[in-house]
Amino acid sequence: MKYTVTRACRAVLAVPRRLEECLTEVQRRPDRGDISITTVIIWVAAVTGALLIAGTIAVVIAKYNGNLSGI
């Protein structure tokens, strides 16, 4: 608790410095590698498909669990 004010002041002073560094980086290198919407759609579809397949396998195993125990 003793150094809370000191840490808070240090953090407040660091924010503008970090913002200035970020703005300088953007001006120096305008291509930041933003992800296109197509990439996001492909990733969402892939994850959704994987979850559907995993869910289907889980349902089938749960349904036939008694029959599969003798294998």
PDB file with SEQRES, HELIX, SHEET and CRYST1 records, atoms N, CA, C and O in Angstrom:
SEQRES   1 A   71  MET LYS TYR THR VAL THR ARG ALA CYS ARG ALA VAL LEU          
SEQRES   2 A   71  ALA VAL PRO ARG ARG LEU GLU GLU CYS LEU THR GLU VAL          
SEQRES   3 A   71  GLN ARG ARG PRO ASP ARG GLY ASP ILE SER ILE THR THR          
SEQRES   4 A   71  VAL ILE ILE TRP VAL ALA ALA VAL THR GLY ALA LEU LEU          
SEQRES   5 A   71  ILE ALA GLY THR ILE ALA VAL VAL ILE ALA LYS TYR ASN          
SEQRES   6 A   71  GLY ASN LEU SER GLY ILE                                      
HELIX    1 AA1 THR A    4  ARG A   28  1                                  25    
HELIX    2 AA2 ILE A   37  LYS A   63  1                                  27    
HELIX    3 AA3 ASN A   65  LEU A   68  1                                   4    
CRYST1    1.000    1.000    1.000  90.00  90.00  90.00 P 1           1          
ATOM      1  N   MET A   1       0.821  -1.193   0.000  1.00  0.00           N  
ATOM      2  CA  MET A   1       0.000   0.000   0.000  1.00  0.00           C  
ATOM      3  C   MET A   1       0.864   1.255   0.000  1.00  0.00           C  
ATOM      4  O   MET A   1       0.424   2.331  -0.403  1.00  0.00           O  
ATOM      5  N   LYS A   2       2.097   1.095   0.458  1.00  0.00           N  
ATOM      6  CA  LYS A   2       2.982   2.240   0.607  1.00  0.00           C  
ATOM      7  C   LYS A   2       3.335   2.868  -0.742  1.00  0.00           C  
ATOM      8  O   LYS A   2       3.449   4.088  -0.853  1.00  0.00           O  
ATOM      9  N   TYR A   3       3.506   2.030  -1.761  1.00  0.00           N  
ATOM     10  CA  TYR A   3       3.957   2.543  -3.052  1.00  0.00           C  
ATOM     11  C   TYR A   3       2.852   2.588  -4.098  1.00  0.00           C  
ATOM     12  O   TYR A   3       3.140   2.672  -5.292  1.00  0.00           O  
ATOM     13  N   THR A   4       1.618   2.533  -3.681  1.00  0.00           N  
ATOM     14  CA  THR A   4       0.500   2.508  -4.629  1.00  0.00           C  
ATOM     15  C   THR A   4       0.439   3.780  -5.456  1.00  0.00           C  
ATOM     16  O   THR A   4       0.233   3.717  -6.668  1.00  0.00           O  
ATOM     17  N   VAL A   5       0.611   4.910  -4.839  1.00  0.00           N  
ATOM     18  CA  VAL A   5       0.548   6.187  -5.550  1.00  0.00           C  
ATOM     19  C   VAL A   5       1.714   6.288  -6.530  1.00  0.00           C  
ATOM     20  O   VAL A   5       1.542   6.766  -7.652  1.00  0.00           O  
ATOM     21  N   THR A   6       2.876   5.850  -6.119  1.00  0.00           N  
ATOM     22  CA  THR A   6       4.044   5.893  -7.000  1.00  0.00           C  
ATOM     23  C   THR A   6       3.829   5.016  -8.220  1.00  0.00           C  
ATOM     24  O   THR A   6       4.129   5.420  -9.343  1.00  0.00           O  
ATOM     25  N   ARG A   7       3.309   3.817  -8.001  1.00  0.00           N  
ATOM     26  CA  ARG A   7       3.049   2.909  -9.118  1.00  0.00           C  
ATOM     27  C   ARG A   7       1.967   3.468 -10.040  1.00  0.00           C  
ATOM     28  O   ARG A   7       2.071   3.358 -11.262  1.00  0.00           O  
ATOM     29  N   ALA A   8       0.938   4.063  -9.460  1.00  0.00           N  
ATOM     30  CA  ALA A   8      -0.137   4.640 -10.268  1.00  0.00           C  
ATOM     31  C   ALA A   8       0.394   5.789 -11.128  1.00  0.00           C  
ATOM     32  O   ALA A   8       0.054   5.891 -12.307  1.00  0.00           O  
ATOM     33  N   CYS A   9       1.219   6.645 -10.543  1.00  0.00           N  
ATOM     34  CA  CYS A   9       1.803   7.758 -11.306  1.00  0.00           C  
ATOM     35  C   CYS A   9       2.706   7.236 -12.415  1.00  0.00           C  
ATOM     36  O   CYS A   9       2.698   7.766 -13.526  1.00  0.00           O  
ATOM     37  N   ARG A  10       3.484   6.198 -12.118  1.00  0.00           N  
ATOM     38  CA  ARG A  10       4.357   5.612 -13.128  1.00  0.00           C  
ATOM     39  C   ARG A  10       3.541   5.036 -14.281  1.00  0.00           C  
ATOM     40  O   ARG A  10       3.916   5.172 -15.446  1.00  0.00           O  
ATOM     41  N   ALA A  11       2.412   4.386 -13.945  1.00  0.00           N  
ATOM     42  CA  ALA A  11       1.557   3.814 -14.985  1.00  0.00           C  
ATOM     43  C   ALA A  11       0.914   4.904 -15.831  1.00  0.00           C  
ATOM     44  O   ALA A  11       0.823   4.772 -17.052  1.00  0.00           O  
ATOM     45  N   VAL A  12       0.473   5.969 -15.197  1.00  0.00           N  
ATOM     46  CA  VAL A  12      -0.155   7.077 -15.923  1.00  0.00           C  
ATOM     47  C   VAL A  12       0.854   7.739 -16.847  1.00  0.00           C  
ATOM     48  O   VAL A  12       0.499   8.144 -17.954  1.00  0.00           O  
ATOM     49  N   LEU A  13       2.086   7.854 -16.422  1.00  0.00           N  
ATOM     50  CA  LEU A  13       3.113   8.458 -17.261  1.00  0.00           C  
ATOM     51  C   LEU A  13       3.559   7.515 -18.381  1.00  0.00           C  
ATOM     52  O   LEU A  13       4.039   7.977 -19.417  1.00  0.00           O  
ATOM     53  N   ALA A  14       3.410   6.225 -18.193  1.00  0.00           N  
ATOM     54  CA  ALA A  14       3.846   5.259 -19.203  1.00  0.00           C  
ATOM     55  C   ALA A  14       2.854   5.157 -20.356  1.00  0.00           C  
ATOM     56  O   ALA A  14       3.246   4.810 -21.470  1.00  0.00           O  
ATOM     57  N   VAL A  15       1.589   5.449 -20.116  1.00  0.00           N  
ATOM     58  CA  VAL A  15       0.569   5.307 -21.166  1.00  0.00           C  
ATOM     59  C   VAL A  15       0.832   6.220 -22.360  1.00  0.00           C  
ATOM     60  O   VAL A  15       0.816   5.734 -23.491  1.00  0.00           O  
ATOM     61  N   PRO A  16       1.071   7.513 -22.168  1.00  0.00           N  
ATOM     62  CA  PRO A  16       1.342   8.355 -23.348  1.00  0.00           C  
ATOM     63  C   PRO A  16       2.624   7.947 -24.080  1.00  0.00           C  
ATOM     64  O   PRO A  16       2.697   8.037 -25.306  1.00  0.00           O  
ATOM     65  N   ARG A  17       3.624   7.504 -23.335  1.00  0.00           N  
ATOM     66  CA  ARG A  17       4.866   7.071 -23.963  1.00  0.00           C  
ATOM     67  C   ARG A  17       4.620   5.841 -24.833  1.00  0.00           C  
ATOM     68  O   ARG A  17       5.133   5.753 -25.948  1.00  0.00           O  
ATOM     69  N   ARG A  18       3.838   4.896 -24.324  1.00  0.00           N  
ATOM     70  CA  ARG A  18       3.525   3.690 -25.095  1.00  0.00           C  
ATOM     71  C   ARG A  18       2.666   4.036 -26.311  1.00  0.00           C  
ATOM     72  O   ARG A  18       2.869   3.478 -27.390  1.00  0.00           O  
ATOM     73  N   LEU A  19       1.722   4.940 -26.147  1.00  0.00           N  
ATOM     74  CA  LEU A  19       0.878   5.372 -27.260  1.00  0.00           C  
ATOM     75  C   LEU A  19       1.720   6.021 -28.351  1.00  0.00           C  
ATOM     76  O   LEU A  19       1.496   5.787 -29.539  1.00  0.00           O  
ATOM     77  N   GLU A  20       2.677   6.826 -27.951  1.00  0.00           N  
ATOM     78  CA  GLU A  20       3.561   7.467 -28.925  1.00  0.00           C  
ATOM     79  C   GLU A  20       4.399   6.424 -29.665  1.00  0.00           C  
ATOM     80  O   GLU A  20       4.606   6.544 -30.872  1.00  0.00           O  
ATOM     81  N   GLU A  21       4.881   5.404 -28.955  1.00  0.00           N  
ATOM     82  CA  GLU A  21       5.638   4.329 -29.598  1.00  0.00           C  
ATOM     83  C   GLU A  21       4.769   3.591 -30.613  1.00  0.00           C  
ATOM     84  O   GLU A  21       5.229   3.268 -31.708  1.00  0.00           O  
ATOM     85  N   CYS A  22       3.532   3.326 -30.256  1.00  0.00           N  
ATOM     86  CA  CYS A  22       2.625   2.624 -31.166  1.00  0.00           C  
ATOM     87  C   CYS A  22       2.336   3.456 -32.415  1.00  0.00           C  
ATOM     88  O   CYS A  22       2.331   2.927 -33.526  1.00  0.00           O  
ATOM     89  N   LEU A  23       2.100   4.734 -32.240  1.00  0.00           N  
ATOM     90  CA  LEU A  23       1.831   5.605 -33.383  1.00  0.00           C  
ATOM     91  C   LEU A  23       3.054   5.704 -34.294  1.00  0.00           C  
ATOM     92  O   LEU A  23       2.914   5.738 -35.516  1.00  0.00           O  
ATOM     93  N   THR A  24       4.235   5.750 -33.712  1.00  0.00           N  
ATOM     94  CA  THR A  24       5.458   5.783 -34.513  1.00  0.00           C  
ATOM     95  C   THR A  24       5.598   4.484 -35.307  1.00  0.00           C  
ATOM     96  O   THR A  24       5.989   4.513 -36.474  1.00  0.00           O  
ATOM     97  N   GLU A  25       5.289   3.366 -34.696  1.00  0.00           N  
ATOM     98  CA  GLU A  25       5.363   2.073 -35.377  1.00  0.00           C  
ATOM     99  C   GLU A  25       4.361   2.001 -36.527  1.00  0.00           C  
ATOM    100  O   GLU A  25       4.680   1.471 -37.591  1.00  0.00           O  
ATOM    101  N   VAL A  26       3.163   2.524 -36.325  1.00  0.00           N  
ATOM    102  CA  VAL A  26       2.153   2.521 -37.387  1.00  0.00           C  
ATOM    103  C   VAL A  26       2.599   3.383 -38.553  1.00  0.00           C  
ATOM    104  O   VAL A  26       2.404   3.009 -39.710  1.00  0.00           O  
ATOM    105  N   GLN A  27       3.190   4.524 -38.268  1.00  0.00           N  
ATOM    106  CA  GLN A  27       3.675   5.394 -39.343  1.00  0.00           C  
ATOM    107  C   GLN A  27       4.852   4.762 -40.075  1.00  0.00           C  
ATOM    108  O   GLN A  27       4.991   4.913 -41.288  1.00  0.00           O  
ATOM    109  N   ARG A  28       5.693   4.059 -39.337  1.00  0.00           N  
ATOM    110  CA  ARG A  28       6.864   3.443 -39.942  1.00  0.00           C  
ATOM    111  C   ARG A  28       6.493   2.222 -40.774  1.00  0.00           C  
ATOM    112  O   ARG A  28       7.081   1.977 -41.827  1.00  0.00           O  
ATOM    113  N   ARG A  29       5.508   1.456 -40.293  1.00  0.00           N  
ATOM    114  CA  ARG A  29       5.119   0.212 -40.947  1.00  0.00           C  
ATOM    115  C   ARG A  29       3.594   0.148 -41.022  1.00  0.00           C  
ATOM    116  O   ARG A  29       2.962  -0.427 -40.136  1.00  0.00           O  
ATOM    117  N   PRO A  30       2.993   0.728 -42.064  1.00  0.00           N  
ATOM    118  CA  PRO A  30       1.531   0.810 -42.121  1.00  0.00           C  
ATOM    119  C   PRO A  30       0.836  -0.543 -42.271  1.00  0.00           C  
ATOM    120  O   PRO A  30      -0.326  -0.678 -41.888  1.00  0.00           O  
ATOM    121  N   ASP A  31       1.527  -1.550 -42.822  1.00  0.00           N  
ATOM    122  CA  ASP A  31       0.918  -2.873 -42.956  1.00  0.00           C  
ATOM    123  C   ASP A  31       1.093  -3.609 -41.635  1.00  0.00           C  
ATOM    124  O   ASP A  31       2.174  -4.115 -41.332  1.00  0.00           O  
ATOM    125  N   ARG A  32       0.018  -3.664 -40.852  1.00  0.00           N  
ATOM    126  CA  ARG A  32       0.089  -4.277 -39.535  1.00  0.00           C  
ATOM    127  C   ARG A  32      -0.284  -5.743 -39.550  1.00  0.00           C  
ATOM    128  O   ARG A  32      -0.275  -6.390 -38.503  1.00  0.00           O  
ATOM    129  N   GLY A  33      -0.614  -6.286 -40.715  1.00  0.00           N  
ATOM    130  CA  GLY A  33      -0.973  -7.689 -40.791  1.00  0.00           C  
ATOM    131  C   GLY A  33      -2.367  -7.977 -40.265  1.00  0.00           C  
ATOM    132  O   GLY A  33      -2.588  -9.003 -39.620  1.00  0.00           O  
ATOM    133  N   ASP A  34      -3.301  -7.091 -40.530  1.00  0.00           N  
ATOM    134  CA  ASP A  34      -4.663  -7.315 -40.076  1.00  0.00           C  
ATOM    135  C   ASP A  34      -5.246  -8.561 -40.733  1.00  0.00           C  
ATOM    136  O   ASP A  34      -4.950  -8.862 -41.889  1.00  0.00           O  
ATOM    137  N   ILE A  35      -6.068  -9.272 -39.991  1.00  0.00           N  
ATOM    138  CA  ILE A  35      -6.690 -10.489 -40.495  1.00  0.00           C  
ATOM    139  C   ILE A  35      -7.929 -10.109 -41.303  1.00  0.00           C  
ATOM    140  O   ILE A  35      -8.754  -9.311 -40.857  1.00  0.00           O  
ATOM    141  N   SER A  36      -8.047 -10.689 -42.491  1.00  0.00           N  
ATOM    142  CA  SER A  36      -9.201 -10.378 -43.326  1.00  0.00           C  
ATOM    143  C   SER A  36     -10.431 -11.131 -42.825  1.00  0.00           C  
ATOM    144  O   SER A  36     -10.311 -12.113 -42.092  1.00  0.00           O  
ATOM    145  N   ILE A  37     -11.588 -10.674 -43.217  1.00  0.00           N  
ATOM    146  CA  ILE A  37     -12.841 -11.279 -42.788  1.00  0.00           C  
ATOM    147  C   ILE A  37     -12.967 -12.697 -43.344  1.00  0.00           C  
ATOM    148  O   ILE A  37     -13.588 -13.556 -42.717  1.00  0.00           O  
ATOM    149  N   THR A  38     -12.384 -12.944 -44.513  1.00  0.00           N  
ATOM    150  CA  THR A  38     -12.431 -14.283 -45.096  1.00  0.00           C  
ATOM    151  C   THR A  38     -11.695 -15.283 -44.211  1.00  0.00           C  
ATOM    152  O   THR A  38     -12.163 -16.404 -44.013  1.00  0.00           O  
ATOM    153  N   THR A  39     -10.567 -14.885 -43.689  1.00  0.00           N  
ATOM    154  CA  THR A  39      -9.802 -15.759 -42.807  1.00  0.00           C  
ATOM    155  C   THR A  39     -10.594 -16.073 -41.544  1.00  0.00           C  
ATOM    156  O   THR A  39     -10.592 -17.210 -41.072  1.00  0.00           O  
ATOM    157  N   VAL A  40     -11.259 -15.085 -41.007  1.00  0.00           N  
ATOM    158  CA  VAL A  40     -12.068 -15.297 -39.801  1.00  0.00           C  
ATOM    159  C   VAL A  40     -13.205 -16.262 -40.097  1.00  0.00           C  
ATOM    160  O   VAL A  40     -13.487 -17.150 -39.291  1.00  0.00           O  
ATOM    161  N   ILE A  41     -13.865 -16.103 -41.243  1.00  0.00           N  
ATOM    162  CA  ILE A  41     -14.971 -16.993 -41.605  1.00  0.00           C  
ATOM    163  C   ILE A  41     -14.468 -18.421 -41.758  1.00  0.00           C  
ATOM    164  O   ILE A  41     -15.127 -19.356 -41.304  1.00  0.00           O  
ATOM    165  N   ILE A  42     -13.318 -18.605 -42.385  1.00  0.00           N  
ATOM    166  CA  ILE A  42     -12.765 -19.951 -42.568  1.00  0.00           C  
ATOM    167  C   ILE A  42     -12.428 -20.587 -41.225  1.00  0.00           C  
ATOM    168  O   ILE A  42     -12.716 -21.764 -41.012  1.00  0.00           O  
ATOM    169  N   TRP A  43     -11.829 -19.831 -40.326  1.00  0.00           N  
ATOM    170  CA  TRP A  43     -11.492 -20.369 -39.009  1.00  0.00           C  
ATOM    171  C   TRP A  43     -12.737 -20.743 -38.210  1.00  0.00           C  
ATOM    172  O   TRP A  43     -12.773 -21.788 -37.561  1.00  0.00           O  
ATOM    173  N   VAL A  44     -13.747 -19.896 -38.258  1.00  0.00           N  
ATOM    174  CA  VAL A  44     -14.992 -20.192 -37.528  1.00  0.00           C  
ATOM    175  C   VAL A  44     -15.641 -21.448 -38.095  1.00  0.00           C  
ATOM    176  O   VAL A  44     -16.131 -22.285 -37.338  1.00  0.00           O  
ATOM    177  N   ALA A  45     -15.651 -21.589 -39.416  1.00  0.00           N  
ATOM    178  CA  ALA A  45     -16.234 -22.781 -40.032  1.00  0.00           C  
ATOM    179  C   ALA A  45     -15.447 -24.031 -39.660  1.00  0.00           C  
ATOM    180  O   ALA A  45     -16.041 -25.075 -39.393  1.00  0.00           O  
ATOM    181  N   ALA A  46     -14.137 -23.941 -39.639  1.00  0.00           N  
ATOM    182  CA  ALA A  46     -13.312 -25.096 -39.292  1.00  0.00           C  
ATOM    183  C   ALA A  46     -13.518 -25.528 -37.843  1.00  0.00           C  
ATOM    184  O   ALA A  46     -13.630 -26.720 -37.556  1.00  0.00           O  
ATOM    185  N   VAL A  47     -13.566 -24.568 -36.942  1.00  0.00           N  
ATOM    186  CA  VAL A  47     -13.768 -24.896 -35.527  1.00  0.00           C  
ATOM    187  C   VAL A  47     -15.173 -25.461 -35.310  1.00  0.00           C  
ATOM    188  O   VAL A  47     -15.350 -26.415 -34.553  1.00  0.00           O  
ATOM    189  N   THR A  48     -16.162 -24.875 -35.969  1.00  0.00           N  
ATOM    190  CA  THR A  48     -17.531 -25.376 -35.847  1.00  0.00           C  
ATOM    191  C   THR A  48     -17.639 -26.803 -36.371  1.00  0.00           C  
ATOM    192  O   THR A  48     -18.271 -27.653 -35.744  1.00  0.00           O  
ATOM    193  N   GLY A  49     -17.027 -27.064 -37.512  1.00  0.00           N  
ATOM    194  CA  GLY A  49     -17.034 -28.417 -38.061  1.00  0.00           C  
ATOM    195  C   GLY A  49     -16.367 -29.410 -37.133  1.00  0.00           C  
ATOM    196  O   GLY A  49     -16.873 -30.515 -36.939  1.00  0.00           O  
ATOM    197  N   ALA A  50     -15.239 -29.032 -36.558  1.00  0.00           N  
ATOM    198  CA  ALA A  50     -14.542 -29.925 -35.630  1.00  0.00           C  
ATOM    199  C   ALA A  50     -15.386 -30.213 -34.394  1.00  0.00           C  
ATOM    200  O   ALA A  50     -15.425 -31.346 -33.913  1.00  0.00           O  
ATOM    201  N   LEU A  51     -16.060 -29.188 -33.883  1.00  0.00           N  
ATOM    202  CA  LEU A  51     -16.924 -29.396 -32.715  1.00  0.00           C  
ATOM    203  C   LEU A  51     -18.116 -30.283 -33.045  1.00  0.00           C  
ATOM    204  O   LEU A  51     -18.519 -31.110 -32.227  1.00  0.00           O  
ATOM    205  N   LEU A  52     -18.679 -30.116 -34.232  1.00  0.00           N  
ATOM    206  CA  LEU A  52     -19.801 -30.971 -34.640  1.00  0.00           C  
ATOM    207  C   LEU A  52     -19.364 -32.428 -34.768  1.00  0.00           C  
ATOM    208  O   LEU A  52     -20.083 -33.332 -34.343  1.00  0.00           O  
ATOM    209  N   ILE A  53     -18.202 -32.655 -35.346  1.00  0.00           N  
ATOM    210  CA  ILE A  53     -17.707 -34.021 -35.485  1.00  0.00           C  
ATOM    211  C   ILE A  53     -17.430 -34.628 -34.112  1.00  0.00           C  
ATOM    212  O   ILE A  53     -17.799 -35.774 -33.854  1.00  0.00           O  
ATOM    213  N   ALA A  54     -16.791 -33.878 -33.244  1.00  0.00           N  
ATOM    214  CA  ALA A  54     -16.500 -34.380 -31.900  1.00  0.00           C  
ATOM    215  C   ALA A  54     -17.789 -34.646 -31.129  1.00  0.00           C  
ATOM    216  O   ALA A  54     -17.883 -35.641 -30.410  1.00  0.00           O  
ATOM    217  N   GLY A  55     -18.773 -33.776 -31.267  1.00  0.00           N  
ATOM    218  CA  GLY A  55     -20.053 -33.979 -30.593  1.00  0.00           C  
ATOM    219  C   GLY A  55     -20.776 -35.206 -31.112  1.00  0.00           C  
ATOM    220  O   GLY A  55     -21.365 -35.954 -30.333  1.00  0.00           O  
ATOM    221  N   THR A  56     -20.738 -35.420 -32.416  1.00  0.00           N  
ATOM    222  CA  THR A  56     -21.376 -36.596 -33.005  1.00  0.00           C  
ATOM    223  C   THR A  56     -20.718 -37.873 -32.511  1.00  0.00           C  
ATOM    224  O   THR A  56     -21.405 -38.838 -32.175  1.00  0.00           O  
ATOM    225  N   ILE A  57     -19.395 -37.884 -32.465  1.00  0.00           N  
ATOM    226  CA  ILE A  57     -18.685 -39.052 -31.956  1.00  0.00           C  
ATOM    227  C   ILE A  57     -19.048 -39.302 -30.494  1.00  0.00           C  
ATOM    228  O   ILE A  57     -19.256 -40.447 -30.095  1.00  0.00           O  
ATOM    229  N   ALA A  58     -19.124 -38.248 -29.700  1.00  0.00           N  
ATOM    230  CA  ALA A  58     -19.474 -38.394 -28.280  1.00  0.00           C  
ATOM    231  C   ALA A  58     -20.888 -38.952 -28.120  1.00  0.00           C  
ATOM    232  O   ALA A  58     -21.126 -39.801 -27.260  1.00  0.00           O  
ATOM    233  N   VAL A  59     -21.819 -38.485 -28.936  1.00  0.00           N  
ATOM    234  CA  VAL A  59     -23.204 -38.970 -28.849  1.00  0.00           C  
ATOM    235  C   VAL A  59     -23.273 -40.442 -29.241  1.00  0.00           C  
ATOM    236  O   VAL A  59     -23.949 -41.226 -28.575  1.00  0.00           O  
ATOM    237  N   VAL A  60     -22.591 -40.824 -30.301  1.00  0.00           N  
ATOM    238  CA  VAL A  60     -22.608 -42.222 -30.745  1.00  0.00           C  
ATOM    239  C   VAL A  60     -21.980 -43.126 -29.691  1.00  0.00           C  
ATOM    240  O   VAL A  60     -22.504 -44.202 -29.406  1.00  0.00           O  
ATOM    241  N   ILE A  61     -20.870 -42.701 -29.117  1.00  0.00           N  
ATOM    242  CA  ILE A  61     -20.228 -43.507 -28.077  1.00  0.00           C  
ATOM    243  C   ILE A  61     -21.132 -43.624 -26.853  1.00  0.00           C  
ATOM    244  O   ILE A  61     -21.245 -44.700 -26.266  1.00  0.00           O  
ATOM    245  N   ALA A  62     -21.776 -42.522 -26.465  1.00  0.00           N  
ATOM    246  CA  ALA A  62     -22.678 -42.575 -25.311  1.00  0.00           C  
ATOM    247  C   ALA A  62     -23.874 -43.475 -25.583  1.00  0.00           C  
ATOM    248  O   ALA A  62     -24.332 -44.180 -24.684  1.00  0.00           O  
ATOM    249  N   LYS A  63     -24.384 -43.462 -26.804  1.00  0.00           N  
ATOM    250  CA  LYS A  63     -25.564 -44.261 -27.137  1.00  0.00           C  
ATOM    251  C   LYS A  63     -25.240 -45.751 -27.155  1.00  0.00           C  
ATOM    252  O   LYS A  63     -26.017 -46.565 -26.655  1.00  0.00           O  
ATOM    253  N   TYR A  64     -24.111 -46.101 -27.722  1.00  0.00           N  
ATOM    254  CA  TYR A  64     -23.752 -47.511 -27.868  1.00  0.00           C  
ATOM    255  C   TYR A  64     -22.678 -47.953 -26.886  1.00  0.00           C  
ATOM    256  O   TYR A  64     -21.948 -48.908 -27.153  1.00  0.00           O  
ATOM    257  N   ASN A  65     -22.574 -47.271 -25.759  1.00  0.00           N  
ATOM    258  CA  ASN A  65     -21.528 -47.571 -24.789  1.00  0.00           C  
ATOM    259  C   ASN A  65     -21.644 -48.999 -24.251  1.00  0.00           C  
ATOM    260  O   ASN A  65     -20.635 -49.684 -24.090  1.00  0.00           O  
ATOM    261  N   GLY A  66     -22.855 -49.444 -23.978  1.00  0.00           N  
ATOM    262  CA  GLY A  66     -23.049 -50.806 -23.461  1.00  0.00           C  
ATOM    263  C   GLY A  66     -22.692 -51.856 -24.495  1.00  0.00           C  
ATOM    264  O   GLY A  66     -22.136 -52.898 -24.150  1.00  0.00           O  
ATOM    265  N   ASN A  67     -23.001 -51.600 -25.747  1.00  0.00           N  
ATOM    266  CA  ASN A  67     -22.698 -52.558 -26.803  1.00  0.00           C  
ATOM    267  C   ASN A  67     -21.213 -52.609 -27.134  1.00  0.00           C  
ATOM    268  O   ASN A  67     -20.704 -53.641 -27.570  1.00  0.00           O  
ATOM    269  N   LEU A  68     -20.520 -51.498 -26.928  1.00  0.00           N  
ATOM    270  CA  LEU A  68     -19.107 -51.426 -27.260  1.00  0.00           C  
ATOM    271  C   LEU A  68     -18.202 -52.009 -26.164  1.00  0.00           C  
ATOM    272  O   LEU A  68     -17.018 -52.244 -26.405  1.00  0.00           O  
ATOM    273  N   SER A  69     -18.742 -52.242 -24.978  1.00  0.00           N  
ATOM    274  CA  SER A  69     -17.910 -52.687 -23.876  1.00  0.00           C  
ATOM    275  C   SER A  69     -17.382 -54.100 -24.081  1.00  0.00           C  
ATOM    276  O   SER A  69     -16.372 -54.463 -23.479  1.00  0.00           O  
ATOM    277  N   GLY A  70     -18.034 -54.904 -24.911  1.00  0.00           N  
ATOM    278  CA  GLY A  70     -17.568 -56.270 -25.122  1.00  0.00           C  
ATOM    279  C   GLY A  70     -16.527 -56.411 -26.209  1.00  0.00           C  
ATOM    280  O   GLY A  70     -16.053 -57.517 -26.466  1.00  0.00           O  
ATOM    281  N   ILE A  71     -16.164 -55.336 -26.843  1.00  0.00           N  
ATOM    282  CA  ILE A  71     -15.210 -55.396 -27.968  1.00  0.00           C  
ATOM    283  C   ILE A  71     -13.797 -55.565 -27.435  1.00  0.00           C  
ATOM    284  O   ILE A  71     -12.847 -55.638 -28.215  1.00  0.00           O  
TER     285      ILE A  71                                                      
END                                                                             
